[in-house]
Amino acid sequence: MVPVRSLAEVQGLDAGKLNTAALNRVCRELGTGCVMVFTFETELPESTVHVRMFAPLLVVPEDPATGSANGALGGLPDPPSGCGGDRANHLHRQ
């Protein structure tokens, strides 16, 4: 899980242009098959977090739904104030 400063940065990631060799190397070093990036800056005010998940090591350039990756966010502390959510009630968007 990689927190990213802004929605623009998360949306600006292009799965087809990622340095997959470097991403795969880091995933192997950390013992994971994927990298999930997220930001608490969202498109819609009712959303809590914006998420994308990349897993080229698993031959999945980008998870089209990110459902399983979203589950990991349940372990985060409460979102920053002003995010319109609490730990028991998150709305995630991709």
C-alpha positions in Angstrom: 0.0 0.0 0.0 1.5 3.3 -1.1 -0.1 6.5 -0.1 0.0 9.2 -2.8 -0.5 12.9 -2.3 -3.1 13.7 -4.9 -5.8 12.3 -7.0 -4.1 13.7 -10.1 -1.0 11.7 -9.3 -3.0 8.5 -8.8 -5.0 9.1 -12.0 -1.8 10.0 -13.9 -0.3 6.6 -13.5 -0.4 4.7 -16.8 -0.2 0.9 -16.4 1.2 0.6 -19.9 4.1 3.0 -19.1 5.1 1.8 -15.6 8.7 0.6 -15.2 7.5 -3.0 -14.7 11.1 -4.3 -14.2 11.6 -2.0 -11.2 8.1 -2.6 -9.9 8.6 -6.4 -10.1 12.0 -6.1 -8.4 10.5 -4.2 -5.5 7.6 -6.6 -5.2 10.0 -9.6 -5.0 12.1 -7.8 -2.4 9.0 -7.1 -0.3 7.4 -10.5 -0.8 4.3 -9.2 -2.5 2.7 -9.7 -5.9 1.2 -6.2 -6.2 1.3 -2.5 -5.4 -1.8 -0.6 -4.4 -1.7 3.2 -4.6 -4.3 5.3 -2.9 -5.1 8.9 -2.0 -7.7 10.4 0.3 -8.3 13.1 -2.3 -11.3 11.8 -4.3 -13.4 12.7 -7.3 -16.7 12.6 -5.4 -17.3 14.2 -2.0 -19.0 11.1 -0.7 -16.0 8.9 -1.4 -13.3 8.3 1.2 -10.4 7.0 -0.9 -9.3 6.6 -4.5 -7.4 3.3 -5.2 -5.6 1.6 -8.0 -3.7 -1.7 -7.9 -0.9 -2.8 -10.2 0.4 -6.4 -10.4 2.6 -7.0 -13.4 4.5 -9.7 -11.5 1.2 -11.6 -11.5 0.6 -10.8 -15.2 -2.1 -8.3 -14.3 -0.9 -4.8 -15.4 -3.8 -3.2 -13.5 -6.6 -4.8 -11.5 -9.8 -3.6 -13.3 -11.9 -3.7 -10.1 -9.5 -3.5 -7.2 -12.0 -5.2 -4.9 -9.5 -7.4 -3.1 -6.9 -4.6 -2.8 -9.5 -2.4 -1.1 -9.8 -4.8 1.8 -6.4 -3.9 3.0 -7.4 -0.4 3.6 -9.6 -1.6 6.5 -6.5 -1.9 8.6 -5.6 1.8 8.2 -6.4 4.3 11.0 -9.3 6.7 10.6 -9.0 8.7 7.4 -7.9 12.4 7.7 -10.5 14.9 8.9 -12.6 16.2 6.1 -12.7 12.9 4.1 -16.4 12.4 5.0 -16.0 8.9 6.4 -15.1 6.9 9.4 -13.4 3.6 9.9 -16.6 1.6 9.7 -18.0 3.3 6.7 -15.7 3.9 3.7 -16.6 4.4 0.1 -13.8 3.5 -2.3 -13.5 4.5 -5.9 -11.2 3.5 -8.7 
